[in-house]
Amino acid sequence: MTSTADSGEETVVYDLDPDCTLEDVAEGNYYHATVNGVVDYGVFVDLSESVSGLAHESNYEGSYEVGDDLVVELTEIRENGDLSFDPVELDEYETVEVGHDYDIADAGELGDEIGETVHLEGEVVQIKQTGGPTIFHVSDETGVIPCAAFEEAGVRAYPEVEIDDVIRVTGTVEERDNALQVEVDSLDVLADGDADDVRERLEAAFEERAEPHDPEPLVEWPALTQMFPDLKQVAAQLRRTVLESRPIRVRHHADGDGMCASIPVQYALEQFIEDTHQDPEAKRHLFKRLPSKAPFYEMEDVTRDLNFALEDQARHGQKLPLLLMLDNGSTAEDVPAYENLAHYDIPIVVVDHHHPDPEAVEPYVDNHVNPYLYDEDYRITTGMMCVELARMIWPPITEELQHVPAVAGLCDRSKADVMADYVDLAEEEGYEESTLRDIGEALDYEAHWLKYDAGRNLINDVLNVGSDDEQRHRELVSFLADTAESEVEDQLDAAMPHVEHERLDSEANLYRIDVENHAHRFTYPAPGKTTGEIHDRKVQQTGEPVITIGYGPDFAVLRSDGVRLDIPEMVTELNEEIVGGGVSGGGHLVVGSIKFVPGMREEVLDALVEKMADAEIDEELQSTTVGHEQDD
């Protein structure tokens, strides 16, 4: 017979949260229940997803069907965990909701919980559908953990869950392919106050964890250290981006300085990703580095990048990336590409030392670090800045980076007085100056043949950052530098007889070479490198101010030594003065390149030479130092 409770005073009936467990119930209490099964000897009822038991047929009259709701009294909790219930009829009662008092685990600290059931609360940062389970990547204050939920093979589990939702997961910690993941038992989207509480916790934790480190600069150089506050902002943004599991896509100039900038930042970010994500594949998914042949962001590159980003979002449930521009990205030539990205949620960060057009680019970028914005110039190379940036992200890599600023400065012809300090620092680590030059030559050679490929592990071995074989590095650099030198000699043997010379009114020497017709094509060195090598030889031969122009049908590569050309300003003037010339390009005071329409080549080059003739002779820019930079 169904029992009837004493109604002398209002009775409390507890309504359990779906995640409540045996810890949340007690004998003698009344509970809301739902019939989940009918057998000959009674009915099975659920109080929550994990709390259920039997109401024996001897304790009630009538019948129930699956899905019926009723009130039951918990009459016994047996030692084996089985529960016994009696259905009751109440005239009046008060319903009290019972939430489970969760012991929330930390996503980044589950190594000792393998085989255990845990509860997690966090934000969904990626949803990936595999041929089996749905993988929800959940981020909390301590890290990111993949959580596998299975509906059926290839079918989306919990389709109501979206990226950026705050969820509570209950599941078992398992090890799969030497990585941890949680096998989901239940997953709930938190709403309103509960979600807000979690978001507030995450925001406070992310703010703290994104804070960059504050290492001492590698050398004493006020011109660079005054930029540290801006570099720290970039470091904080990059660390925060990793914590939010937003991919980072790096575009860098495909030359020595560009690689000296991008490789340390990549190495630092990958260490941070590994520290914060349980998924061993996270480094591959969250960081991509690609070279740009031009010293600006071309439409071909941005179209390819945007297409890949949208495909990754659709296929792998990733957020759209942050774009990090290194050793390019500061000029008006970058704006069309930035305008293309502006239609999507893609933040842009720029660290560059080319002469900038801040008014043009700053409406599109989140952070822009450039020495010209501090009344400095190209002598502070992007590689020098990015080594310090990498150390702000992950200081333990400092020892592996101490030779990189010297390589960057030699590659990009830095005339900074502090170059001697960087070379001394590298020599303390076992790198003679000749070795540093060979590394720059090897980087240049590999960049030529890699074209649009990042050369991930190969470039690490050449630069000896994140490499695991010192001997291989030394032998590889020696081989590549010797091979490059031999191929340069072959190219110059063909080209030097065709170099034309004239003395400008300023007394500077002007050398011209048609690299399209008087140099080997489609081989190393490319036109920019060929021009640079000719230029270096003429500088050494004359000991005087030298300007060199290597030109083709629709381009010209410019080098100067001892002459303040201000190439970006010349490009601007040429574009305004030569109607139909289609002049574009840029660079530094001493290195640059321009493009134009083929039919206007003579007019553009003649006007360019006139401007060079009026350029100021500057002894501070004169040097016989041979560097390595390529602008195609």
MARGU-66113 format. One line per 2 residues: number of its first residue (from 0); their letters; for each residue x, y, z of C-alpha. Coordinates in steps of 0.25 Angstrom, whole numbers, plus 2048, in hexadecimal, padded with zeros to 3 digits. Layout:
N
NUM) a) X/Y/Z; ...
***
This chain:
632
0) mt) 800/800/800; 805/80E/7FD
2) st) 809/815/80A; 803/823/80D
4) ad) 80C/82D/814; 808/834/821
6) sg) 803/842/81C; 803/848/82A
8) ee) 80D/852/824; 812/854/816
10) tv) 81B/849/811; 828/84C/809
12) vy) 82A/844/7FC; 838/845/7F6
14) dl) 83A/847/7E7; 848/842/7E4
16) dp) 851/849/7D9; 854/83F/7CE
18) dc) 863/83E/7D3; 85F/83B/7E1
20) tl) 865/82E/7E7; 863/825/7F3
22) ed) 86A/82F/7FB; 85E/839/7F9
24) va) 853/82F/7FF; 850/82A/80D
26) eg) 846/81F/812; 838/824/817
28) ny) 838/830/80D; 82E/832/802
30) yh) 832/834/7F3; 82C/837/7E6
32) at) 82E/82B/7DD; 82C/825/7CF
34) vn) 828/817/7CB; 833/811/7C2
36) gv) 82F/803/7C2; 824/7FA/7C5
38) vd) 826/7EB/7CA; 81D/7E0/7D0
40) yg) 822/7E3/7DE; 821/7F3/7DD
42) vf) 826/7FF/7D6; 834/805/7D5
44) vd) 834/814/7D7; 83F/81F/7D4
46) ls) 842/82B/7DE; 84D/830/7D5
48) es) 856/82A/7CA; 85E/822/7D4
50) vs) 854/820/7E0; 84A/815/7DD
52) gl) 843/809/7E5; 837/800/7E6
54) ah) 829/802/7EC; 824/7F4/7EF
56) es) 816/7F1/7EA; 813/7ED/7F9
58) ny) 814/7FC/7FD; 80A/802/7F3
60) eg) 7FC/800/7ED; 7F9/802/7DE
62) sy) 803/802/7D3; 80D/80C/7CC
64) ev) 813/80D/7BF; 820/812/7BA
66) gd) 821/821/7BA; 817/823/7C6
68) dl) 81B/82D/7D0; 819/82A/7DF
70) vv) 81E/82D/7ED; 825/822/7F4
72) el) 82B/821/802; 839/81B/803
74) te) 838/810/80D; 845/809/80C
76) ir) 853/80B/807; 85A/7FD/807
78) en) 869/7FB/808; 86A/7F7/7FA
80) gd) 864/804/7F6; 856/7FF/7F2
82) ls) 84B/808/7F6; 83C/804/7FA
84) fd) 831/80E/7F8; 822/80F/7FC
86) pv) 819/817/7F4; 811/821/7FC
88) el) 805/82A/7FA; 806/838/800
90) de) 7FB/842/802; 804/84E/803
92) ye) 813/84F/802; 81E/859/7FF
94) tv) 828/855/7F4; 837/859/7F7
96) ev) 841/858/7EC; 84E/851/7EF
98) gh) 85A/854/7E7; 866/84B/7E7
100) dy) 872/850/7EF; 87D/84E/7E4
102) di) 88B/84B/7E7; 890/852/7DB
104) ad) 89D/84D/7D5; 8A8/855/7CE
106) ag) 8A9/852/7BF; 8B8/854/7C0
108) el) 8BB/84B/7CB; 8B4/83E/7C8
110) gd) 8C1/835/7C7; 8BE/82E/7D4
112) ei) 8AF/82C/7D1; 8B0/821/7C6
114) ge) 8A4/818/7C8; 89D/821/7D2
116) tv) 890/829/7CF; 892/838/7D0
118) hl) 889/844/7CE; 88E/850/7C6
120) eg) 889/85E/7C3; 88E/866/7B8
122) ev) 88C/86D/7AA; 88B/865/79D
124) vq) 896/86A/794; 896/85F/789
126) ik) 88C/855/784; 891/84A/77B
128) qt) 889/83F/775; 890/832/772
130) gg) 88C/825/76C; 889/821/77A
132) pt) 887/82A/786; 885/839/786
134) if) 891/840/78D; 88E/84C/795
136) hv) 89A/854/799; 897/85A/7A7
138) sd) 89F/865/7AD; 8A0/869/7BB
140) et) 8A9/871/7C4; 8B4/867/7C3
142) gv) 8B4/862/7B5; 8AD/85B/7A9
144) ip) 8A8/84D/7A9; 8A1/845/79E
146) ca) 894/83F/7A2; 88F/833/79A
148) af) 880/831/799; 87A/826/791
150) ee) 86C/825/78B; 86F/81C/780
152) ag) 87A/81B/775; 87C/828/76E
154) vr) 86F/82E/774; 870/83B/77C
156) ay) 86E/83A/78B; 867/845/793
158) pe) 864/84D/786; 85E/858/78E
160) ve) 86C/85B/793; 874/867/78C
162) id) 882/86D/78D; 883/877/798
164) dv) 878/870/7A0; 87B/86D/7AF
166) ir) 879/85F/7B2; 87A/855/7BE
168) vt) 87F/847/7BA; 87F/83B/7C2
170) gt) 888/82F/7BD; 893/826/7BF
172) ve) 8A2/82A/7BD; 8A8/821/7B2
174) er) 8B6/820/7AB; 8B5/81F/79C
176) dn) 8C2/81F/794; 8CA/824/79F
178) al) 8C1/830/7A1; 8B6/832/7AB
180) qv) 8A7/834/7A8; 89A/833/7AF
182) ev) 890/829/7AB; 882/830/7AD
184) ds) 877/82A/7B5; 86F/837/7B6
186) ld) 870/845/7B0; 868/851/7B4
188) vl) 868/860/7AE; 868/869/7BA
190) ad) 85F/875/7B9; 85D/883/7C0
192) gd) 864/884/7CD; 86B/877/7CD
194) ad) 871/87A/7BF; 875/888/7C4
196) dv) 87C/883/7D0; 885/87A/7C8
198) re) 888/885/7BE; 88C/88E/7C9
200) rl) 895/884/7CE; 89B/881/7C0
202) ea) 89D/890/7BD; 8A5/892/7CA
204) af) 8AD/886/7C8; 8B0/889/7B9
206) ee) 8B4/897/7BD; 8BE/892/7C7
208) ra) 8C3/887/7BE; 8C5/890/7B2
210) ep) 8CE/899/7B9; 8DB/899/7B2
212) hd) 8E9/896/7B9; 8F2/8A2/7BB
214) pe) 900/89D/7B8; 90C/8A6/7B7
216) pl) 910/8AA/7A9; 91B/8A2/7A3
218) ve) 923/8AF/7A0; 922/8BD/7A6
220) wp) 91C/8C5/79B; 912/8D0/79F
222) al) 90D/8D2/790; 908/8C3/791
224) tq) 904/8C3/7A0; 8FB/8CF/79E
226) mf) 8F2/8C6/796; 8F1/8BB/7A0
228) pd) 8E3/8C0/7A5; 8DD/8BE/797
230) lk) 8E4/8B1/796; 8DE/8AC/7A3
232) qv) 8D0/8B0/79E; 8D3/8A7/792
234) aa) 8D8/89C/79B; 8CC/89D/7A4
236) ql) 8C2/89D/798; 8C9/890/792
238) rr) 8C9/889/7A0; 8BA/88C/7A1
240) tv) 8B8/888/793; 8BE/87A/797
242) le) 8B6/879/7A4; 8A9/87C/79C
244) sr) 8AD/871/792; 8AC/87B/786
246) pi) 8B6/877/77B; 8C2/880/778
248) rv) 8C6/881/769; 8D4/888/767
250) rh) 8D7/88F/75A; 8E6/893/759
252) ha) 8EF/898/74F; 8F7/88D/748
254) dg) 905/892/74B; 90F/890/756
256) dg) 909/89B/75F; 8FB/896/75D
258) mc) 8FF/888/761; 907/88D/76D
260) as) 8FB/894/772; 8F0/888/76F
262) ip) 8F8/87C/774; 8FA/881/782
264) vq) 8EC/885/784; 8E7/878/77E
266) ya) 8F0/871/788; 8EB/879/794
268) le) 8DD/877/790; 8DE/868/78E
270) qf) 8E4/867/79C; 8D8/86F/7A2
272) ie) 8CE/867/79A; 8D4/85A/79F
274) dt) 8D3/85F/7AD; 8C5/863/7AC
276) hq) 8BE/858/7A3; 8BD/849/7A6
278) dp) 8BB/846/797; 8C9/843/791
280) ea) 8C4/847/784; 8C1/855/789
282) kr) 8CE/85B/784; 8CB/857/776
284) hl) 8BD/85C/776; 8BF/869/77D
286) fk) 8CB/86E/777; 8CF/870/768
288) rl) 8DB/877/762; 8DC/87B/754
290) ps) 8E6/884/74C; 8E2/890/743
292) ka) 8EB/892/737; 8E7/8A1/736
294) pf) 8EA/8AA/742; 8DB/8AD/743
296) ye) 8CE/8A4/744; 8CA/8A1/736
298) me) 8BC/89E/732; 8C0/890/72E
300) dv) 8C5/88D/73C; 8B9/893/743
302) tr) 8AF/88C/73A; 8B6/87E/73D
304) dl) 8B7/881/74C; 8A8/885/74D
306) nf) 8A4/879/745; 8AC/86F/74E
308) al) 8A6/876/75B; 898/875/756
310) ed) 89A/867/753; 8A0/864/760
312) qa) 895/86A/767; 88B/862/75F
314) rh) 892/855/75F; 899/855/76D
316) gq) 890/85E/775; 89C/868/777
318) kl) 89B/877/77A; 89F/880/76F
320) pl) 8AE/883/771; 8B6/88F/776
322) ll) 8C0/894/76B; 8CE/898/770
324) ml) 8D6/89F/765; 8E5/89F/767
326) dn) 8EF/8A7/75F; 8E4/8AC/756
328) gs) 8D6/8B2/758; 8D9/8C1/75B
330) ta) 8D6/8C7/74E; 8CB/8CC/745
332) ed) 8CD/8C0/73C; 8C8/8B7/747
334) vp) 8BA/8BF/748; 8B3/8B7/73D
336) ay) 8B6/8AA/744; 8B2/8B0/751
338) en) 8A5/8B5/74B; 8A2/8A7/747
340) la) 8A4/8A1/755; 89B/8AC/75B
342) hy) 88F/8A5/757; 892/89A/761
344) di) 896/899/76F; 8A5/898/76D
346) pi) 8AE/8A1/776; 8BB/8A6/76F
348) vv) 8C8/8A9/777; 8D4/8AF/770
350) vd) 8E3/8AF/774; 8EB/8B5/769
352) hh) 8F7/8BE/766; 8F3/8C2/758
354) hp) 8F0/8D1/756; 8E1/8D1/75B
356) dp) 8D5/8D8/756; 8CE/8D9/764
358) ea) 8C2/8E1/760; 8BF/8D7/755
360) ve) 8C0/8CA/75D; 8BD/8CD/76B
362) py) 8AE/8CD/769; 8AF/8BE/766
364) vd) 8B9/8B9/770; 8B8/8B6/77F
366) nh) 8C7/8B9/782; 8D2/8BF/779
368) vn) 8E0/8BF/77E; 8EA/8C6/775
370) py) 8F7/8CD/778; 8F3/8D9/76F
372) ly) 8E8/8DC/779; 8F2/8DF/783
374) de) 8FB/8E8/77A; 904/8DC/778
376) dy) 906/8D5/76B; 909/8C7/764
378) ri) 916/8C5/76C; 90D/8BF/776
380) tt) 90A/8B2/76E; 8FD/8AA/770
382) gm) 905/89E/774; 90B/8A6/780
384) mc) 8FD/8AB/784; 8F8/89D/783
386) ve) 902/896/78B; 8FF/89F/797
388) la) 8F0/89C/794; 8F2/88D/794
390) rm) 8F9/88E/7A1; 8ED/896/7A7
392) iw) 8E4/88A/7A3; 8ED/87F/7A7
394) pp) 8FA/883/7AE; 901/875/7B0
396) it) 904/875/7A1; 90E/881/7A3
398) ee) 91B/879/7A2; 917/874/794
400) lq) 914/882/78F; 920/88A/793
402) hv) 927/889/785; 91A/88C/77D
404) pa) 91A/89B/77E; 928/89C/778
406) va) 924/893/76D; 918/89C/76B
408) gl) 920/8A9/76B; 92B/8A3/761
410) cd) 920/89E/758; 919/8AC/757
412) rs) 925/8B4/757; 923/8BB/764
414) ka) 92C/8C6/767; 929/8C7/775
416) dv) 935/8C9/77F; 92F/8BE/788
418) ma) 932/8B4/77D; 940/8B2/783
420) dy) 939/8AE/790; 930/8A4/789
422) vd) 93B/89E/782; 943/89D/78F
424) la) 937/896/796; 936/88C/78A
426) ee) 945/88A/78B; 943/886/79A
428) eg) 93A/87B/796; 944/876/78C
430) ye) 940/87D/77F; 94B/884/778
432) es) 947/890/76F; 94B/888/763
434) tl) 941/87D/768; 936/887/76A
436) rd) 938/88C/75C; 938/87E/757
438) ig) 92B/87C/75E; 925/888/757
440) ea) 929/883/74A; 923/875/74C
442) ld) 916/87B/751; 916/884/744
444) ye) 919/877/73B; 90E/86F/742
446) ah) 904/87A/741; 906/87A/732
448) wl) 903/86C/730; 8F8/86A/73A
450) ky) 8F1/875/733; 8E3/876/73A
452) da) 8E6/86A/744; 8EA/86D/752
454) gr) 8F5/862/752; 8F1/860/761
456) nl) 8FB/856/766; 906/859/75B
458) in) 906/868/75F; 907/865/76E
460) dv) 913/85C/76B; 91A/867/763
462) ln) 917/872/76D; 91A/868/779
464) vg) 90D/86C/780; 905/860/785
466) sd) 90F/857/77F; 914/84A/785
468) de) 921/848/77E; 92C/852/77F
470) qr) 936/84B/776; 92B/849/76B
472) hr) 929/858/76C; 937/85C/76A
474) el) 939/852/75E; 92C/857/758
476) vs) 92F/865/759; 93D/863/753
478) fl) 938/85B/747; 92D/865/744
480) ad) 936/871/745; 940/86B/73C
482) ta) 936/867/732; 930/875/732
484) es) 93D/87B/731; 940/873/725
486) ev) 933/876/71E; 935/885/721
488) ed) 942/884/71A; 93C/87D/70E
490) ql) 932/888/70D; 93B/894/70F
492) da) 945/88E/704; 939/88F/6FA
494) am) 934/89D/6FF; 93F/8A6/703
496) ph) 944/8A8/6F5; 936/8AF/6F2
498) ve) 936/8B8/6FE; 935/8C7/6F9
500) he) 93C/8D2/701; 93A/8E1/702
502) rl) 93E/8EC/70C; 932/8F4/712
504) ds) 933/903/715; 934/8FF/723
506) ea) 941/8F8/720; 93A/8EB/724
508) nl) 93D/8DF/71B; 930/8D9/714
510) yr) 931/8CB/70E; 926/8C5/706
512) id) 923/8B7/702; 918/8B1/6F9
514) ve) 916/8A4/702; 90B/89F/6F9
516) nh) 914/89E/6EC; 922/89D/6F2
518) ah) 921/893/6FE; 91C/885/6FE
520) rf) 90E/884/701; 906/87A/70A
522) ty) 912/877/712; 91A/87C/71E
524) pa) 91D/887/720; 90F/88E/71D
526) pg) 90F/89C/717; 90F/8A3/725
528) kt) 91B/89A/72A; 923/89C/71D
530) tg) 921/8AB/71E; 926/8AB/72C
532) ei) 932/8A3/729; 936/8AC/71E
534) hd) 934/8B8/727; 93C/8B2/732
536) rk) 948/8B0/728; 947/8BE/723
538) vq) 947/8C3/731; 954/8BB/735
540) qt) 95A/8BF/728; 958/8CE/729
542) ge) 957/8D1/737; 94E/8DD/733
544) pv) 93F/8DF/734; 938/8D5/72A
546) it) 92A/8D3/725; 926/8C7/71D
548) ig) 91A/8C4/715; 916/8B6/710
550) yg) 90A/8B7/707; 901/8AE/6FF
552) pd) 8F5/8B1/6F6; 8EC/8B6/701
554) fa) 8F5/8B7/70E; 901/8BD/713
556) vl) 909/8B9/720; 911/8C4/727
558) rs) 91D/8C4/72F; 925/8D0/735
560) dg) 931/8D2/73E; 935/8DF/743
562) vr) 928/8E6/73C; 91C/8E9/744
564) ld) 911/8E5/739; 905/8E5/741
566) ip) 8FF/8DA/737; 8F1/8DB/73D
568) em) 8F0/8EA/73A; 8F6/8E8/72C
570) vt) 8EB/8DE/729; 8E0/8E7/72E
572) el) 8E5/8F2/725; 8E7/8E9/719
574) ne) 8D9/8E4/71A; 8D4/8F3/71A
576) ei) 8DD/8F8/710; 8DC/8ED/705
578) vg) 8CE/8EC/700; 8CB/8DE/6FC
580) gg) 8D8/8D8/702; 8D1/8D0/70C
582) vs) 8DD/8D2/716; 8DC/8CA/723
584) gg) 8E6/8C5/72D; 8EE/8C9/739
586) gh) 8F9/8C5/742; 904/8CC/74B
588) lv) 90D/8D7/749; 917/8CE/743
590) vg) 910/8C2/73D; 903/8C1/736
592) si) 8FB/8BD/729; 8F1/8C3/720
594) kf) 8E7/8BE/716; 8E1/8C5/709
596) vp) 8DA/8C2/6FC; 8E4/8BD/6F2
598) gm) 8E1/8C7/6E8; 8E5/8D2/6F1
600) re) 8F2/8CC/6F5; 8FC/8D7/6EF
602) ev) 8F4/8E2/6F4; 8F3/8DD/702
604) ld) 902/8D9/703; 907/8E6/6FD
606) al) 8FE/8EE/707; 904/8E5/712
608) ve) 912/8E8/70E; 90F/8F7/70F
610) km) 90A/8F5/71D; 916/8ED/721
612) ad) 91F/8F8/71B; 919/902/725
614) ae) 91A/8F8/731; 923/8FD/73C
616) id) 930/8F6/73F; 931/8F0/74D
618) ee) 93D/8EB/753; 936/8E4/75E
620) lq) 92F/8DB/754; 93C/8D7/74D
622) st) 943/8CA/750; 94A/8BF/749
624) tv) 942/8B5/752; 93C/8AA/749
626) gh) 92E/8A6/74C; 924/89D/747
628) eq) 916/8A1/744; 90D/89D/738
630) dd) 901/8A5/733; 8FB/89F/726
***
